[in-house]
Amino acid sequence: MSDTESENEEVTDLSNPDVTTKYRASGDIIQKALQKVCEACVVDADIATLCEMGDKILEEETGKLYNKKDKKAGDKGGGRKIEKGIAFPTCISVNELVGHFSPLKGESKALKEGDLVKVDMACHIDGFIAAAAHTVLVGVEKVEDGRADVVMAAWSAAEAALRLVQVGNINTQVTEAFSKISADFNCKPMQGVLSHQMKKHVIDGNRCIISVETAEEKVDEFEFEMNEVYCIDVVMSTGEGKGKETEVRSTVFKRAVDTAYNLKTQKARQFISEINRRFPVLPFTLRAIEDEQVARIGVSEARRHELLEEYPVLKEKDGQFVAQFKFTVLLLPGGTKKITGLPLGPLEKQAASGCSVQDEDMKKVLATSANPKKQKKKKQAKDENKDEKKEEES
């Protein structure tokens, strides 16, 4: 490798301040979009319209930033255009649906009073992704049933995870916390849910935290390291925690980058060339394809030849409820920084659970500050006070 090549090799982790800035900018956009969509989750709101609204905000807000071409040392010509936009389309999954519900117009549903709604989305700037999800209770002042328990189980587990995803800790500590906290609320973590490390253009990195280990599903143990980024996804259920396939059409896919095939029909070729151009590596929704007929024909042929990875709509048993909180964290020298994820908000009053965290270890974890810098400042202030007292006494 020549000297100029090694000089031009991009540093894509958080040791590069420019990378941290792009993650934070993506995070700010997600916060804004998620807040607006959650506020719009009211009785009779149409799910497809809400999903479109979320995607539109992500497109518009990312479109306002980084519009000058990025000039690098050694670049010939005018530099490169920075890619940005949706990294995971807005999904709105209600009650027993676990996730990935982002319907086409004709297959949409309206929200009803008492629905437990999960809103999930992600965007990126230059491939640096921020993701988040939040749960909303539609049109009720207060619930005291399983909906309240599952919301508070997921929220408490998310708060514990924030404190445990720290440099030097191990991923299995987080899985253990999910198990202990869910049991205290008579709930179960959803099987198959993974919290992935994220890298440039990679939403599902190899390092991950599993919500619950089973005989079939296990992940390697590892230690969290400095300058890593994780998307922490906490999904809890009042049921058995096992998602089943549904009759609902899957609309969220990701290009299987290692597979190539020359599709036969013109519409299918039109579909896959649009995917390759607009969504080469990150998930997309069929709603984003300009011509719906092209989307319907293209997706079935592309799936047959394994050109797409599917995000299926899974569900719990009818009558059960699933809650979700998802947030993005940066493991920085100053500590773990949460850059997405809304506060509990209206749920604080709405979700009146009779359960609470009983496990002593988890109580200790939750009692610690999630902001290490604040803690350090408090400790410094305490130490200074002690020194002053000693001086006074002597």
C-alpha positions as CSV (number, residue, x, y, z in Angstrom):
1,M,0.0,0.0,0.0
2,S,1.4,3.4,-0.9
3,D,1.7,6.2,1.6
4,T,-1.0,8.3,0.0
5,E,-3.4,5.3,0.1
6,S,-2.7,4.7,3.8
7,E,-3.2,8.4,4.4
8,N,-6.5,8.3,2.6
9,E,-7.8,5.3,4.5
10,E,-10.9,6.4,6.3
11,V,-11.2,6.1,10.1
12,T,-14.8,5.0,10.5
13,D,-15.0,4.5,14.3
14,L,-15.6,7.0,17.1
15,S,-11.9,7.9,17.4
16,N,-12.7,10.1,14.4
17,P,-14.6,13.2,15.7
18,D,-16.3,13.7,12.3
19,V,-17.8,10.2,12.6
20,T,-19.1,11.0,16.1
21,T,-20.6,14.2,14.8
22,K,-22.4,12.3,12.0
23,Y,-23.8,9.7,14.5
24,R,-25.1,12.5,16.7
25,A,-26.7,14.4,13.8
26,S,-28.5,11.2,12.7
27,G,-29.6,10.7,16.3
28,D,-31.0,14.2,16.5
29,I,-33.1,13.6,13.4
30,I,-34.4,10.3,14.7
31,Q,-35.4,11.9,18.0
32,K,-37.4,14.6,16.1
33,A,-39.1,12.1,13.7
34,L,-39.9,9.5,16.4
35,Q,-41.4,12.2,18.7
36,K,-43.7,13.5,15.9
37,V,-44.9,10.0,14.8
38,C,-45.6,9.0,18.4
39,E,-47.6,12.2,19.0
40,A,-49.6,11.3,15.8
41,C,-50.5,7.9,17.1
42,V,-54.1,8.7,18.0
43,V,-57.4,6.9,17.7
44,D,-58.4,6.3,14.0
45,A,-54.9,7.3,12.7
46,D,-54.0,5.3,9.6
47,I,-50.8,3.2,10.0
48,A,-49.6,3.5,6.4
49,T,-50.0,7.3,6.6
50,L,-48.0,7.4,9.9
51,C,-45.2,5.3,8.4
52,E,-45.1,7.6,5.3
53,M,-45.0,10.6,7.6
54,G,-42.0,9.1,9.6
55,D,-40.1,8.3,6.4
56,K,-40.8,11.8,4.9
57,I,-39.4,13.5,8.0
58,L,-36.2,11.3,7.9
59,E,-35.7,12.0,4.2
60,E,-36.4,15.8,4.6
61,E,-34.2,16.3,7.7
62,T,-31.2,14.2,6.4
63,G,-31.6,16.1,3.1
64,K,-30.8,19.4,4.8
65,L,-27.4,18.3,6.1
66,Y,-24.0,17.6,4.5
67,N,-24.9,18.9,1.0
68,K,-21.4,20.0,0.1
69,K,-19.3,17.4,-1.5
70,D,-16.8,15.8,0.8
71,K,-13.3,16.6,-0.5
72,K,-10.6,14.3,0.7
73,A,-6.8,14.6,0.3
74,G,-5.9,13.0,-3.0
75,D,-9.5,13.2,-4.4
76,K,-9.6,14.1,-8.1
77,G,-12.6,16.0,-9.3
78,G,-15.1,17.6,-7.0
79,G,-15.1,15.1,-4.1
80,R,-17.8,12.6,-3.2
81,K,-21.4,13.2,-2.5
82,I,-22.4,12.1,1.0
83,E,-25.1,9.5,1.1
84,K,-27.9,9.9,3.6
85,G,-31.5,9.0,4.3
86,I,-33.5,6.2,5.8
87,A,-31.6,3.3,7.3
88,F,-34.7,1.4,8.4
89,P,-38.2,2.4,7.3
90,T,-40.8,3.5,9.8
91,C,-42.7,0.5,11.1
92,I,-45.7,0.7,13.4
93,S,-46.6,-2.7,15.0
94,V,-49.7,-2.9,17.2
95,N,-50.5,-5.1,20.2
96,E,-49.4,-8.7,19.6
97,L,-47.5,-7.8,16.4
98,V,-43.8,-7.9,17.3
99,G,-42.4,-5.6,14.5
100,H,-41.7,-4.8,10.9
101,F,-45.3,-3.8,10.1
102,S,-45.0,-1.1,7.4
103,P,-48.0,-1.7,5.2
104,L,-48.9,-0.7,1.6
105,K,-51.8,1.7,1.4
106,G,-54.4,-0.9,0.6
107,E,-53.3,-3.2,3.5
108,S,-53.2,-0.7,6.2
109,K,-55.2,-0.5,9.5
110,A,-56.4,2.3,11.8
111,L,-55.3,2.6,15.4
112,K,-57.9,2.0,18.1
113,E,-58.3,3.2,21.7
114,G,-56.2,1.1,24.0
115,D,-53.8,-0.1,21.3
116,L,-50.2,-0.7,22.4
117,V,-48.2,0.6,19.5
118,K,-44.4,0.2,18.7
119,V,-42.9,2.8,16.5
120,D,-39.5,1.8,15.0
121,M,-37.1,3.7,12.6
122,A,-33.5,4.5,11.7
123,C,-31.7,7.0,9.5
124,H,-28.1,7.6,8.5
125,I,-25.6,10.2,7.4
126,D,-22.7,8.9,5.3
127,G,-23.6,5.4,6.5
128,F,-23.4,6.2,10.2
129,I,-26.7,4.9,11.5
130,A,-28.9,6.0,14.5
131,A,-31.9,3.9,15.3
132,A,-34.7,4.1,17.9
133,A,-38.1,2.7,18.8
134,H,-40.8,3.7,21.3
135,T,-44.1,2.4,22.6
136,V,-47.3,4.4,22.7
137,L,-50.6,3.7,24.5
138,V,-53.4,5.1,22.3
139,G,-56.1,7.3,23.7
140,V,-56.2,6.0,27.3
141,E,-55.4,7.8,30.6
142,K,-54.4,4.7,32.5
143,V,-54.1,1.0,32.2
144,E,-53.3,-1.5,35.0
145,D,-53.3,-4.8,33.0
146,G,-50.6,-6.7,31.1
147,R,-50.0,-3.6,28.9
148,A,-48.8,-1.7,31.9
149,D,-46.6,-4.6,33.0
150,V,-45.0,-5.2,29.6
151,V,-44.3,-1.5,29.1
152,M,-42.6,-1.1,32.5
153,A,-40.7,-4.4,32.0
154,A,-39.3,-3.2,28.7
155,W,-38.5,0.3,30.0
156,S,-36.8,-1.0,33.1
157,A,-34.7,-3.5,31.0
158,A,-33.8,-0.7,28.6
159,E,-32.6,1.4,31.5
160,A,-30.5,-1.5,32.9
161,A,-29.0,-2.1,29.5
162,L,-28.0,1.5,29.2
163,R,-26.0,1.2,32.5
164,L,-24.5,-2.2,31.5
165,V,-23.3,-1.5,28.0
166,Q,-20.0,0.0,29.2
167,V,-16.5,-0.6,28.1
168,G,-15.1,-3.7,29.9
169,N,-18.6,-5.2,30.6
170,I,-19.8,-8.4,28.8
171,N,-22.8,-8.8,26.5
172,T,-24.1,-11.7,28.6
173,Q,-24.6,-9.3,31.6
174,V,-27.3,-7.5,29.5
175,T,-29.0,-10.8,28.5
176,E,-29.1,-11.7,32.2
177,A,-30.6,-8.4,33.2
178,F,-33.4,-8.9,30.6
179,S,-34.2,-12.3,32.1
180,K,-34.3,-11.0,35.7
181,I,-36.3,-7.9,35.1
182,S,-38.9,-9.5,32.8
183,A,-39.5,-12.2,35.4
184,D,-40.3,-9.4,38.0
185,F,-43.0,-8.1,35.7
186,N,-44.4,-11.6,34.7
187,C,-43.2,-11.0,31.2
188,K,-40.8,-12.7,28.8
189,P,-38.1,-11.2,26.5
190,M,-39.0,-11.9,22.8
191,Q,-36.9,-14.7,21.4
192,G,-34.8,-13.9,18.3
193,V,-34.3,-10.2,19.1
194,L,-30.7,-9.1,18.8
195,S,-29.0,-5.8,19.8
196,H,-26.3,-5.4,17.2
197,Q,-23.1,-3.5,17.0
198,M,-23.4,-0.9,14.1
199,K,-20.6,0.2,11.8
200,K,-20.5,2.4,8.6
201,H,-23.4,1.1,6.3
202,V,-23.9,-1.9,8.6
203,I,-27.0,-2.0,10.7
204,D,-26.6,-5.6,12.0
205,G,-22.9,-6.1,12.8
206,N,-21.6,-9.5,14.0
207,R,-21.2,-8.5,17.7
208,C,-24.6,-8.7,19.3
209,I,-26.5,-9.1,22.6
210,I,-29.3,-11.7,22.5
211,S,-32.5,-11.0,24.3
212,V,-32.8,-14.6,25.5
213,E,-30.7,-17.7,24.8
214,T,-32.4,-20.8,23.6
215,A,-31.1,-24.2,22.6
216,E,-31.2,-23.1,18.9
217,E,-30.2,-19.4,19.4
218,K,-26.9,-18.4,21.1
219,V,-24.3,-15.7,20.5
220,D,-20.6,-15.5,21.2
221,E,-19.6,-13.8,24.5
222,F,-17.6,-10.6,24.1
223,E,-16.4,-7.5,26.0
224,F,-17.6,-4.1,25.0
225,E,-14.8,-1.9,23.7
226,M,-14.0,1.8,23.3
227,N,-15.3,3.6,20.2
228,E,-18.0,1.0,19.4
229,V,-21.6,1.8,18.6
230,Y,-24.6,-0.4,19.5
231,C,-28.3,-0.4,18.8
232,I,-30.0,-1.7,22.0
233,D,-33.3,-3.3,21.2
234,V,-35.5,-4.3,24.1
235,V,-38.7,-6.2,23.2
236,M,-40.9,-7.8,25.9
237,S,-44.1,-9.8,25.8
238,T,-46.9,-10.7,28.1
239,G,-47.0,-14.1,26.3
240,E,-44.4,-16.9,25.8
241,G,-42.0,-14.6,24.0
242,K,-42.1,-16.6,20.8
243,G,-42.9,-14.8,17.5
244,K,-44.9,-16.8,14.9
245,E,-45.1,-16.1,11.2
246,T,-48.2,-14.3,10.1
247,E,-50.3,-14.0,6.9
248,V,-49.4,-10.3,6.8
249,R,-47.4,-9.4,3.7
250,S,-43.7,-8.6,4.4
251,T,-42.8,-5.2,3.1
252,V,-39.4,-4.6,4.6
253,F,-36.4,-6.1,2.9
254,K,-32.7,-5.7,2.5
255,R,-30.6,-6.5,-0.6
256,A,-28.6,-9.7,-0.1
257,V,-25.4,-8.2,-1.3
258,D,-23.6,-11.6,-2.0
259,T,-26.2,-12.9,-4.4
260,A,-26.5,-11.9,-8.1
261,Y,-29.0,-13.2,-10.7
262,N,-30.3,-11.8,-14.0
263,L,-34.0,-11.6,-13.5
264,K,-36.3,-12.5,-16.4
265,T,-39.2,-10.0,-16.5
266,Q,-38.7,-6.4,-17.3
267,K,-40.6,-5.2,-14.2
268,A,-38.5,-7.4,-11.9
269,R,-35.3,-6.0,-13.5
270,Q,-36.6,-2.5,-13.1
271,F,-37.3,-3.3,-9.5
272,I,-33.9,-4.7,-8.6
273,S,-32.0,-2.0,-10.5
274,E,-34.0,0.6,-8.4
275,I,-33.0,-1.3,-5.2
276,N,-29.4,-1.5,-6.3
277,R,-29.3,2.3,-7.0
278,R,-31.3,3.5,-4.0
279,F,-31.0,0.9,-1.3
280,P,-27.7,-1.0,-2.0
281,V,-27.0,-2.2,1.6
282,L,-29.7,-0.9,4.0
283,P,-33.3,-2.1,4.6
284,F,-36.1,-0.5,2.6
285,T,-39.9,-0.7,2.4
286,L,-41.9,-1.6,-0.7
287,R,-43.8,1.7,-0.1
288,A,-40.7,3.5,-1.2
289,I,-40.8,2.0,-4.7
290,E,-42.4,4.5,-7.1
291,D,-44.5,2.0,-9.0
292,E,-46.5,-0.4,-6.7
293,Q,-47.0,-2.9,-9.5
294,V,-43.2,-3.0,-10.1
295,A,-42.7,-3.5,-6.4
296,R,-45.2,-6.4,-6.2
297,I,-43.9,-8.3,-9.2
298,G,-40.3,-7.5,-8.6
299,V,-40.3,-8.6,-4.9
300,S,-41.7,-12.0,-5.6
301,E,-39.2,-12.8,-8.4
302,A,-36.3,-11.3,-6.4
303,R,-37.2,-13.4,-3.3
304,R,-37.4,-16.5,-5.4
305,H,-33.8,-16.0,-6.5
306,E,-32.7,-15.0,-2.9
307,L,-31.7,-11.5,-3.9
308,L,-33.5,-10.1,-0.8
309,E,-33.4,-10.7,2.9
310,E,-36.8,-10.5,4.4
311,Y,-37.9,-8.8,7.7
312,P,-41.1,-10.8,8.4
313,V,-44.0,-9.5,10.4
314,L,-44.1,-11.8,13.5
315,K,-46.7,-12.0,16.1
316,E,-47.4,-13.3,19.6
317,K,-50.6,-15.2,20.4
318,D,-53.8,-13.2,20.0
319,G,-54.7,-11.2,23.1
320,Q,-51.0,-10.8,24.2
321,F,-49.1,-7.6,24.2
322,V,-45.6,-6.7,23.0
323,A,-43.7,-3.5,24.1
324,Q,-40.4,-2.2,22.7
325,F,-37.8,0.4,23.5
326,K,-34.8,0.8,21.2
327,F,-31.9,3.3,21.5
328,T,-28.4,3.9,20.1
329,V,-25.3,4.2,22.3
330,L,-21.8,5.5,21.5
331,L,-19.0,4.0,23.7
332,L,-16.9,7.1,24.1
333,P,-13.8,7.9,26.3
334,G,-16.1,9.9,28.7
335,G,-18.5,6.9,29.1
336,T,-21.5,5.5,27.3
337,K,-23.5,8.2,25.5
338,K,-27.2,7.5,24.6
339,I,-28.0,9.5,21.4
340,T,-31.5,8.2,20.6
341,G,-34.5,7.0,22.5
342,L,-37.4,9.1,23.9
343,P,-38.1,9.5,27.6
344,L,-41.0,7.5,29.1
345,G,-43.2,10.5,28.7
346,P,-47.0,10.0,28.9
347,L,-46.5,6.3,29.7
348,E,-45.3,7.3,33.2
349,K,-48.9,8.0,34.1
350,Q,-50.6,5.7,31.6
351,A,-48.8,2.4,32.5
352,A,-49.8,1.8,36.1
353,S,-48.1,-1.6,36.7
354,G,-48.6,-3.3,40.1
355,C,-45.1,-4.9,39.5
356,S,-41.7,-3.5,40.0
357,V,-38.0,-4.6,39.9
358,Q,-37.4,-6.9,42.9
359,D,-34.1,-8.4,42.0
360,E,-31.4,-6.9,44.3
361,D,-28.6,-6.8,41.7
362,M,-30.9,-5.1,39.2
363,K,-32.0,-2.6,41.8
364,K,-28.4,-1.7,42.4
365,V,-27.7,-1.3,38.6
366,L,-30.8,0.9,38.1
367,A,-29.8,3.1,41.1
368,T,-26.5,4.1,39.4
369,S,-26.4,7.2,37.1
370,A,-26.7,6.6,33.4
371,N,-24.5,9.7,32.8
372,P,-21.0,8.9,33.9
373,K,-19.8,12.5,33.5
374,K,-22.4,13.8,36.0
375,Q,-21.3,11.1,38.4
376,K,-17.7,12.1,38.1
377,K,-18.6,15.8,38.7
378,K,-20.6,14.8,41.8
379,K,-17.8,12.7,43.1
380,Q,-15.3,15.6,42.5
381,A,-17.6,18.0,44.4
382,K,-17.9,15.5,47.3
383,D,-14.1,15.1,47.4
384,E,-13.6,18.9,47.4
385,N,-16.2,19.3,50.2
386,K,-14.4,16.6,52.3
387,D,-11.0,18.4,51.7
388,E,-12.6,21.7,52.8
389,K,-14.0,20.1,56.0
390,K,-10.6,18.6,56.8
391,E,-8.9,21.9,56.4
392,E,-11.5,23.6,58.7
393,E,-11.1,20.9,61.3
394,S,-7.3,21.2,61.4
